Amino acid sequence: MKYAQIIDGKVAVISMDNPGEGWVEVPDDVFGGFLVSGDTYTDPGEVPAEPTALDQLGVIWDAVPAYIRGPYYYQVESIRRFLHTGDTEAAQALLDSVVPTEEISSDPSKLAEFNSGISQMKAVLA
Protein backbone atom coordinates (compact mmCIF):
# COMPACT_ATOMS: atom_id res chain seq x y z
CA MET A 1 0.00 0.00 0.00
CA LYS A 2 0.92 3.63 -0.33
CA TYR A 3 -0.33 6.93 0.98
CA ALA A 4 -1.78 10.03 -0.59
CA GLN A 5 -2.43 13.59 0.34
CA ILE A 6 -5.88 14.58 -0.98
CA ILE A 7 -6.51 18.23 -1.81
CA ASP A 8 -9.82 19.46 -3.27
CA GLY A 9 -10.96 15.97 -4.28
CA LYS A 10 -7.72 15.13 -6.08
CA VAL A 11 -4.67 13.04 -5.18
CA ALA A 12 -2.01 15.74 -4.85
CA VAL A 13 0.98 13.77 -3.60
CA ILE A 14 1.84 10.07 -3.23
CA SER A 15 4.21 8.59 -0.64
CA MET A 16 5.32 5.01 -0.12
CA ASP A 17 5.68 5.66 3.62
CA ASN A 18 3.06 7.11 5.92
CA PRO A 19 4.20 10.70 6.45
CA GLY A 20 1.63 11.15 9.21
CA GLU A 21 -1.42 13.28 9.74
CA GLY A 22 -3.38 14.36 6.65
CA TRP A 23 -2.35 11.34 4.57
CA VAL A 24 -4.62 8.42 3.69
CA GLU A 25 -3.82 4.88 2.65
CA VAL A 26 -4.66 4.25 -1.03
CA PRO A 27 -4.50 1.22 -3.34
CA ASP A 28 -1.29 0.61 -5.29
CA ASP A 29 -2.98 1.51 -8.59
CA VAL A 30 -3.71 5.09 -7.46
CA PHE A 31 -1.40 7.84 -8.71
CA GLY A 32 -1.05 11.61 -8.44
CA GLY A 33 -3.81 13.49 -10.22
CA PHE A 34 -6.49 10.85 -9.63
CA LEU A 35 -9.92 12.17 -8.70
CA VAL A 36 -11.30 11.15 -5.31
CA SER A 37 -14.94 10.58 -4.41
CA GLY A 38 -15.35 8.81 -1.06
CA ASP A 39 -13.38 5.57 -1.36
CA THR A 40 -13.32 5.70 -5.17
CA TYR A 41 -10.23 6.82 -7.07
CA THR A 42 -10.63 7.62 -10.76
CA ASP A 43 -7.98 8.24 -13.39
CA PRO A 44 -8.93 11.64 -14.91
CA GLY A 45 -8.14 10.23 -18.35
CA GLU A 46 -10.96 7.73 -17.88
CA VAL A 47 -13.63 10.23 -16.81
CA PRO A 48 -16.12 10.55 -19.66
CA ALA A 49 -16.63 14.09 -20.84
CA GLU A 50 -20.09 15.59 -20.67
CA PRO A 51 -21.72 15.49 -24.09
CA THR A 52 -21.68 18.87 -25.81
CA ALA A 53 -24.65 20.47 -27.57
CA LEU A 54 -22.98 19.45 -30.82
CA ASP A 55 -22.80 15.80 -29.65
CA GLN A 56 -26.42 15.83 -28.50
CA LEU A 57 -27.61 17.42 -31.74
CA GLY A 58 -25.84 14.65 -33.68
CA VAL A 59 -27.61 11.94 -31.69
CA ILE A 60 -31.00 13.56 -32.28
CA TRP A 61 -30.29 14.11 -35.97
CA ASP A 62 -29.17 10.51 -36.48
CA ALA A 63 -32.46 9.31 -34.98
CA VAL A 64 -34.85 11.29 -37.20
CA PRO A 65 -36.28 9.55 -40.27
CA ALA A 66 -34.77 9.98 -43.73
CA TYR A 67 -37.73 12.03 -44.97
CA ILE A 68 -36.67 14.68 -42.45
CA ARG A 69 -32.90 14.34 -42.83
CA GLY A 70 -33.03 14.80 -46.61
CA PRO A 71 -34.78 18.15 -46.91
CA TYR A 72 -33.13 19.63 -43.80
CA TYR A 73 -29.58 18.37 -44.24
CA TYR A 74 -28.07 21.76 -45.09
CA GLN A 75 -29.86 23.58 -42.29
CA VAL A 76 -28.64 21.08 -39.71
CA GLU A 77 -25.10 21.19 -41.10
CA SER A 78 -25.20 24.97 -40.75
CA ILE A 79 -26.46 24.64 -37.17
CA ARG A 80 -23.60 22.23 -36.46
CA ARG A 81 -21.09 24.71 -37.90
CA PHE A 82 -22.52 27.49 -35.75
CA LEU A 83 -22.24 25.30 -32.64
CA HIS A 84 -18.71 24.26 -33.56
CA THR A 85 -17.69 27.91 -33.63
CA GLY A 86 -19.63 28.68 -30.43
CA ASP A 87 -22.35 30.76 -32.10
CA THR A 88 -25.34 29.28 -30.26
CA GLU A 89 -27.45 32.37 -30.94
CA ALA A 90 -27.17 31.90 -34.72
CA ALA A 91 -27.85 28.17 -34.34
CA GLN A 92 -31.02 28.94 -32.37
CA ALA A 93 -32.15 31.54 -34.91
CA LEU A 94 -31.68 29.13 -37.79
CA LEU A 95 -33.48 26.35 -35.94
CA ASP A 96 -36.35 28.74 -35.17
CA SER A 97 -36.72 29.46 -38.90
CA VAL A 98 -37.12 25.80 -39.90
CA VAL A 99 -40.67 24.94 -41.01
CA PRO A 100 -42.05 21.58 -42.14
CA THR A 101 -42.28 20.82 -45.86
CA GLU A 102 -45.71 20.41 -47.42
CA GLU A 103 -45.25 16.64 -47.48
CA ILE A 104 -44.49 16.58 -43.76
CA SER A 105 -47.26 19.06 -42.90
CA SER A 106 -49.88 16.99 -44.70
CA ASP A 107 -49.14 13.78 -42.77
CA PRO A 108 -49.96 13.94 -39.02
CA SER A 109 -47.48 11.22 -38.02
CA LYS A 110 -44.66 12.79 -40.03
CA LEU A 111 -45.52 16.21 -38.60
CA ALA A 112 -45.41 14.78 -35.07
CA GLU A 113 -41.95 13.28 -35.71
CA PHE A 114 -40.75 16.55 -37.25
CA ASN A 115 -42.02 18.60 -34.29
CA SER A 116 -40.49 16.14 -31.83
CA GLY A 117 -37.07 16.37 -33.48
CA ILE A 118 -37.18 20.17 -33.63
CA SER A 119 -38.31 20.37 -29.98
CA GLN A 120 -35.47 18.10 -28.88
CA MET A 121 -32.93 20.17 -30.77
CA LYS A 122 -34.31 23.41 -29.31
CA ALA A 123 -34.08 21.91 -25.82
CA VAL A 124 -30.39 21.14 -26.41
CA LEU A 125 -29.72 24.72 -27.49
CA ALA A 126 -31.71 26.29 -24.64
N, C-alpha and C positions, 0 to 999 in steps of 0.2 A: 504494500500500500504506500501511498504518498499523501502529501498534504497540500492544501491550497488555501490561498487567501482570496476571499470572495469580496469583490467591490462592485456595488450597483448591479447585482445579478449576473456578474461575469467573473470567471476565474482570472484573477489578475497575476498571480504568482504561484508557481509550483515549487515544492521542496520535498526532497526525499526523506528528510528528518522532520520531526515535529518541532517547529521553532517556538511553539508555546501558544499563548492566548491569541485568539483571533484567527486561528488556522483550523481547518476542518479536514478530516480524513476523506480522501476521494479514491475512486477506483483507479487502477493503473492505466486505463485507457482514456483518462481525462487529461487534457492539456491546457495550457494558457490560452485564453480567448474563448473557451467554451462558455456557453450560456447556462445559467443555473436557474432552475425552477423547483423549489423544494429539494427532493433527493434526486432529481433528474438533471443530467448534464448533457447538453446538446452541442455538437460541433456546428458552429455558425455556417459552415459551408453546406450543411445538410438541412438547414431551415428553409422550407419552401417560401418563396416570395409571395406576397399577396398579389392576386391577379389584378392587372391594370384594367382601366376602362377599355383599352385597345384589345386586351385579351378577352374580356367579357363580351365585347361587341363581336369578336370573331366567333365565339361559341354560339351566340344567338344567331348570327348570320348563317353559320354552317347548318343550323337546325331548321331554317325556314325552307319551304318547298321551292322547287326549281322555278315555278311560275312566278315567284316573287323575286328570286335571285336574278333571273334573266333581265327583266326590265329595270331593276334598281341597282345593277352591278356598279355602274359608274358613280352613282350617288354615294353608295356605301364605301367605295374605294376613296372617294374624296373625303368622306367623314373620317376614314382611317388615317388619311394623310394629315388632316387637321389635328387629330388626336396625337399622332406621332410627333408633330411639331409643338404640341401643347396648346393648340388653339381650340379649346373646348367650346368657347362661345360661337365660333364659326361652325363647328360640328353640330351644335344644338340648333343653330339657325337653319342649316341645311336640312337637318332631320325634321324640323318643324315645317319645312316647305314641301315635304314628300306627301303626295296624294295618291290614292289607289288608281290604277288604270281602270278603264271602262270594263274590261273583262273581269277584274277582281271585284269591282263595285257591284256588278250584276249578279254575283254568286255569293249568297250569304255565308257559306262556309269558308270560301276563299277570303272574303272581306274580314271575317272573324280572325283568321290566321294572320292576315296582313296587319290588322289592328293590334293583335297580340305581339307580333314581332316589333312593331314600331313602339308600342308601350314599353316593352322590355328594354329596347335600346335607349329610350328617353330616360328610363329609370337609372340606367348605367351612367348616363351623362349628367344626371341631376346632382 
